[in-house]
Amino acid sequence: MPVRKYLDILPVYRTNPSGTDMENTPWAGTQTKPRLLDQVRDKIRFKHYSIRTEQAYLDWIRRFILFHTKKIKQKIKDIHFLKSFGRNR
């Protein structure tokens, strides 16, 4: 993994604590909820965990999501196959 730059370590906030948009930011005018990995990253940094721990946790979460997404997609394909098999008889 490449060494992180100082600016990459700083957390990114899209809204202020009151929930209203911050002015003079690239996200002004939007109120999107931060993605799951961004929320985890912010929480880990808030607790002052090491960068390597953060990388490991985020990697585990990514792999967990990927694994279960593939399982769900396979189940959907199986269901569609079974439905089409029943219609073609």
Sequence and secondary structure as in RCSB ss.txt:
>XXXX:A:sequence
MPVRKYLDILPVYRTNPSGTDMENTPWAGTQTKPRLLDQVRDKIRFKHYSIRTEQAYLDWIRRFILFHTKKIKQK
IKDIHFLKSFGRNR
>XXXX:A:secstr
     HHHHS   SB TTSSB TTSTTTT      HHHHHHHHHHHTT  HHHHHHHHHHHHHHHHHHHHHHHHH
HHHHHHHHHHHHH 
